[in-house]
Structures are given as structure tokens and as C-alpha cells.
Amino acid sequence: MLQSVQDLVGKCIRERFPVNLALSSEEVASRMAIYEELSLTLAGMVANVSFYGESSHDTLLVEVIEQVSNAVGEYSGDAMLLALERYPALLSVYASGIAAVAAGEYGTLFSILTKPRVWSFDKELRSVQMFNARWMSEDQIKWDFLPGLEKYFTPFSDYLVPVFA
């Protein structure tokens, strides 16, 4: 699984996904779809470990989430594109969390939400602090451009429903 993390991080480098330019809403939606495709294998792995694994596997899940979450460059560029750099990590956290809840593994859910250390600018956060409703609705990030969700109150959350369906 750690090799899949390295593969994902290697494919999501800034040379491929620059953050210092302005993109149209269609280009951002396209970038999100690419991140989803690249994240599919790892998200499936963490979901399976969360569902079928033992509590001893929680440390592996924490390490995976930390590595994917912190594989970002310096904090300079477009706010939305900087946030999207962490989208693969969000997908892994959500996939793992949904699977843990489905399996009744609330200890695993606790671990993946509270133990991974995620760096944001100059402070350390836990994954639950980073990947929550606030991240999805930052003042400078307007997700209402997502296709078909322009008039939704929670466009990013509504966007994720079919991603995990």
C-alpha cells in the first residue's frame, strides 16, 4: 500500500498540475476527475483495510493518510488549486471512513480522523481538522461552479456523493 502512495504522489506532482495559474471551472472539474482516477487504487486499498482489517492495521492507515496529505509543495498559488492538491488525501480519508463505518469499526474511524498529522502552512492539524466542511467551503473557494451543482447549498458534498456511490 505504501508503494501505491508513492505512485500516487509521483503522478500528482506540480509539474503536471501547476497551482500558479487561473483555470476555468471546466478545467478545475477536469483536474478533479483526473485526481479521482489517479486516487482510485489507493482509495480502494484503504477502504478494504478499513473494512476487513484488524485494529493493528490502523497505524498503516494513519501513515498512508499522512503521506498523501503532506505531499504538497510550498503554499504559493491559486487557493483552489492549492486545496485540490489535497483532494487525493481527502478521497482516501473519506473512502477509509465510509468503509470503517460500514464495518462498524469505530476505533478505525477514530484513528483515521484523529491520528494523522497534516501540515497546513505553519501548524500541525489532524485529518478531521483538515478534511471537513470548512475545507469544502473556504471563503476563497467557491465550489458552486461544479457542473450541475451551481445552485446547491453544499456543492462539494453533493459532488462527492456519486464519487463514492
CORQUIDA-V377399 format. One record per backbone hydrogen bond with DSSP energy under -0.5 kcal/mol. NH is the residue of the N-H (numbers start at 1). CO is the residue of the C=O. E is the energy in kcal/mol with one decimal. If there is no record, write none. Layout:
NH&CO&E ; NH&CO&E
This chain:
5&1&-1.6 ; 6&2&-2.0 ; 7&3&-2.5 ; 8&4&-2.5 ; 9&5&-2.9 ; 10&6&-2.4 ; 11&7&-1.5 ; 12&8&-1.1 ; 12&9&-0.5 ; 13&10&-0.6 ; 16&13&-1.1 ; 17&13&-1.9 ; 23&21&-0.5 ; 28&24&-2.2 ; 29&25&-2.4 ; 30&26&-2.2 ; 31&27&-2.3 ; 32&28&-2.4 ; 33&29&-2.0 ; 34&30&-2.0 ; 35&31&-2.6 ; 36&32&-2.4 ; 37&33&-2.2 ; 38&34&-2.7 ; 39&35&-2.0 ; 40&36&-0.9 ; 40&37&-0.7 ; 43&39&-3.0 ; 44&40&-2.2 ; 45&41&-2.1 ; 46&42&-2.7 ; 47&43&-2.0 ; 48&44&-2.3 ; 49&45&-2.5 ; 50&46&-2.4 ; 51&47&-2.1 ; 52&48&-3.1 ; 53&48&-0.5 ; 53&49&-1.8 ; 57&54&-2.1 ; 58&55&-1.5 ; 60&57&-0.6 ; 61&57&-1.9 ; 62&58&-2.6 ; 63&59&-2.2 ; 64&60&-2.5 ; 65&61&-2.6 ; 66&62&-2.5 ; 67&63&-2.5 ; 68&64&-2.5 ; 69&65&-2.5 ; 70&66&-2.2 ; 71&68&-0.9 ; 72&70&-1.4 ; 76&74&-1.8 ; 78&19&-3.7 ; 82&78&-2.5 ; 83&79&-2.2 ; 84&80&-2.3 ; 85&81&-1.0 ; 85&82&-0.5 ; 86&83&-1.6 ; 87&84&-1.5 ; 90&86&-2.4 ; 91&87&-2.5 ; 92&88&-1.8 ; 93&89&-2.6 ; 94&90&-2.9 ; 95&91&-2.6 ; 96&92&-2.4 ; 97&93&-2.7 ; 98&94&-3.0 ; 99&95&-2.0 ; 100&96&-2.4 ; 101&97&-2.4 ; 102&98&-2.4 ; 103&99&-1.9 ; 104&100&-0.5 ; 104&101&-1.1 ; 105&100&-2.9 ; 106&104&-1.4 ; 109&105&-1.9 ; 110&106&-2.3 ; 111&107&-2.2 ; 112&108&-2.7 ; 113&109&-1.6 ; 114&110&-2.2 ; 115&111&-2.2 ; 116&111&-0.6 ; 118&116&-0.6 ; 118&125&-3.2 ; 120&123&-2.9 ; 123&120&-2.2 ; 125&118&-3.3 ; 127&116&-1.0 ; 128&113&-2.4 ; 129&126&-1.2 ; 130&126&-1.5 ; 131&127&-3.1 ; 132&130&-1.1 ; 136&132&-1.5 ; 137&133&-0.8 ; 137&134&-0.9 ; 138&135&-0.8 ; 141&138&-1.5 ; 142&140&-0.6 ; 143&141&-0.7 ; 145&142&-0.5 ; 146&143&-1.9 ; 149&146&-2.5 ; 152&149&-1.5 ; 155&152&-0.5 ; 158&154&-2.5 ; 159&155&-2.0 ; 160&156&-1.7 ; 161&157&-1.0 ; 162&158&-0.6 ; 163&159&-0.6 ; 164&160&-1.8 ; 165&161&-0.5
